[in-house]
Amino acid sequence: MVALTDVQIRELNGDDATEKSAIVTLVNRCYRGGGNWTTEKGIVGGPRITPQRLDECLCEPEMTVLVALLDGRIIGCIKTGVTDATVVGALDEPAGYFGMFAVHPDCSGRGIGNMLLSAAESHCKNSGMSVMMADVLHVRKDIIAYYNRKGYELVPNMSRPAQQVLKGAGEEILLDMEVNFLILRKPLV
Ligand SMILES: CC(C)(COP(=O)(O)OP(=O)(O)OC[C@H]1O[C@@H](n2cnc3c(N)ncnc32)[C@H](O)[C@@H]1OP(=O)(O)O)[C@@H](O)C(=O)NCCC(=O)NCCS
């Protein structure tokens, strides 16, 4: 059983190839492999992240990846930092962001996701952000309900076709219907 007191959260070492490889494996397994209480399995196909895309993420200004470690092993991660309009749409205020949010299925459902989300919010608040934003596929009702419980609300009239956003990344929508990204927003008080 995982004890939350044994879980450590810190920034990913972007110079460590082993850590970066662990993140790529973890994120693809969690998002697309099933096994967690909420996933994108059956909704989106293809890799959620590649080594090249992770390197690009790490080069984005003011963006970081926080990792959760248990006994020195990476078991979770969340990407966070200052976002811009290309990611979440028109902004009238500087906003923090989270994404690439994953906890290994063996450790899921024990509070580690909550720890990572709180750490991302604290990181953005400490960087001077007063709001937090994220994007989510409209069909993911279970995780939207979770984000609602954590204080996130859907921004009205902000929706983008998922295939447009995913285009070129080797990802594809598997559902035979239009799937859209919605934007979530939470004031950081
Ligand atoms: C989303 C994810 C990171 C959450 O991590 P986690 O370690 O499972 O999260 P926690 O254990 O902290 O639980 C978070 C919430 O999930 C709820 N939860 C746990 N197990 C659940 C289940 N079987 N069904 C529904 N909700 C559940 C918890 O009650 C908690 O909500 P609460 O704090 O309001 O009570 C993880 O499930 C995951 O990697 N999913 C695949 C990737 C993904 O979908 N990322 C998000 C993309 S938007």
The ligand as an SDF file (V2000), in Angstrom:
LIG
                    3D

 48 50  0  0  0  0  0  0  0  0999 V2000
   -6.1450   11.4340  -13.5560 C   0  0  0  0  0  0  0  0  0  0  0  0
   -5.0910   10.7810  -12.6770 C   0  0  0  0  0  0  0  0  0  0  0  0
   -3.7730   11.5300  -12.8360 C   0  0  0  0  0  0  0  0  0  0  0  0
   -5.5520   10.8830  -11.2130 C   0  0  0  0  0  0  0  0  0  0  0  0
   -4.5630   10.3220  -10.3940 O   0  0  0  0  0  0  0  0  0  0  0  0
   -4.9710    9.4560   -9.0980 P   0  0  0  0  0  0  0  0  0  0  0  0
   -3.7250    9.1830   -8.3460 O   0  0  0  0  0  0  0  0  0  0  0  0
   -5.8090    8.3480   -9.5280 O   0  0  0  0  0  0  0  0  0  0  0  0
   -5.8340   10.5340   -8.3030 O   0  0  0  0  0  0  0  0  0  0  0  0
   -6.2530   10.5130   -6.7700 P   0  0  0  0  0  0  0  0  0  0  0  0
   -6.0490    9.1690   -6.1590 O   0  0  0  0  0  0  0  0  0  0  0  0
   -5.5840   11.6710   -6.1230 O   0  0  0  0  0  0  0  0  0  0  0  0
   -7.8070   10.7660   -6.8710 O   0  0  0  0  0  0  0  0  0  0  0  0
   -8.2720   11.8810   -7.5530 C   0  0  0  0  0  0  0  0  0  0  0  0
   -9.7750   11.8280   -7.5180 C   0  0  0  0  0  0  0  0  0  0  0  0
  -10.1960   10.6500   -8.1940 O   0  0  0  0  0  0  0  0  0  0  0  0
  -11.2440   10.0550   -7.4620 C   0  0  0  0  0  0  0  0  0  0  0  0
  -11.2440    8.6400   -7.7540 N   0  0  0  0  0  0  0  0  0  0  0  0
  -10.3580    7.7260   -7.3520 C   0  0  0  0  0  0  0  0  0  0  0  0
  -10.6970    6.5240   -7.8200 N   0  0  0  0  0  0  0  0  0  0  0  0
  -11.8510    6.7020   -8.5310 C   0  0  0  0  0  0  0  0  0  0  0  0
  -12.7130    5.8300   -9.2480 C   0  0  0  0  0  0  0  0  0  0  0  0
  -12.4610    4.5320   -9.3340 N   0  0  0  0  0  0  0  0  0  0  0  0
  -13.7770    6.3650   -9.8700 N   0  0  0  0  0  0  0  0  0  0  0  0
  -14.0480    7.6920   -9.8040 C   0  0  0  0  0  0  0  0  0  0  0  0
  -13.2480    8.5610   -9.1260 N   0  0  0  0  0  0  0  0  0  0  0  0
  -12.1750    8.0660   -8.5030 C   0  0  0  0  0  0  0  0  0  0  0  0
  -10.8680   10.3470   -6.0280 C   0  0  0  0  0  0  0  0  0  0  0  0
  -12.0020   10.2260   -5.1790 O   0  0  0  0  0  0  0  0  0  0  0  0
  -10.3490   11.7640   -6.1210 C   0  0  0  0  0  0  0  0  0  0  0  0
  -11.3780   12.7160   -6.0760 O   0  0  0  0  0  0  0  0  0  0  0  0
  -11.6640   13.5470   -4.7090 P   0  0  0  0  0  0  0  0  0  0  0  0
  -10.3320   14.1370   -4.2910 O   0  0  0  0  0  0  0  0  0  0  0  0
  -12.6640   14.5610   -5.1080 O   0  0  0  0  0  0  0  0  0  0  0  0
  -12.1610   12.5230   -3.7260 O   0  0  0  0  0  0  0  0  0  0  0  0
   -4.8850    9.2910  -13.0560 C   0  0  0  0  0  0  0  0  0  0  0  0
   -6.0860    8.5760  -12.8970 O   0  0  0  0  0  0  0  0  0  0  0  0
   -4.3980    9.0690  -14.4870 C   0  0  0  0  0  0  0  0  0  0  0  0
   -3.1870    9.0140  -14.7170 O   0  0  0  0  0  0  0  0  0  0  0  0
   -5.3220    8.9700  -15.4720 N   0  0  0  0  0  0  0  0  0  0  0  0
   -4.9110    8.7780  -16.8730 C   0  0  0  0  0  0  0  0  0  0  0  0
   -4.3700   10.0580  -17.4850 C   0  0  0  0  0  0  0  0  0  0  0  0
   -5.4200   11.1410  -17.5170 C   0  0  0  0  0  0  0  0  0  0  0  0
   -6.5620   10.8990  -17.8550 O   0  0  0  0  0  0  0  0  0  0  0  0
   -5.0220   12.3840  -17.1490 N   0  0  0  0  0  0  0  0  0  0  0  0
   -5.9010   13.5300  -17.1000 C   0  0  0  0  0  0  0  0  0  0  0  0
   -6.1400   14.0870  -18.4460 C   0  0  0  0  0  0  0  0  0  0  0  0
   -7.2830   15.4590  -18.4340 S   0  0  0  0  0  0  0  0  0  0  0  0
  1  2  1  0
  2  3  1  0
  2  4  1  0
  2 36  1  0
  4  5  1  0
  5  6  1  0
  6  7  2  0
  6  8  1  0
  6  9  1  0
  9 10  1  0
 10 11  2  0
 10 12  1  0
 10 13  1  0
 13 14  1  0
 14 15  1  0
 15 16  1  0
 15 30  1  0
 16 17  1  0
 17 18  1  0
 17 28  1  0
 18 19  1  0
 18 27  1  0
 19 20  2  0
 20 21  1  0
 21 22  1  0
 21 27  2  0
 22 23  1  0
 22 24  2  0
 24 25  1  0
 25 26  2  0
 26 27  1  0
 28 29  1  0
 28 30  1  0
 30 31  1  0
 31 32  1  0
 32 33  2  0
 32 34  1  0
 32 35  1  0
 36 37  1  0
 36 38  1  0
 38 39  2  0
 38 40  1  0
 40 41  1  0
 41 42  1  0
 42 43  1  0
 43 44  2  0
 43 45  1  0
 45 46  1  0
 46 47  1  0
 47 48  1  0
M  END
$$$$
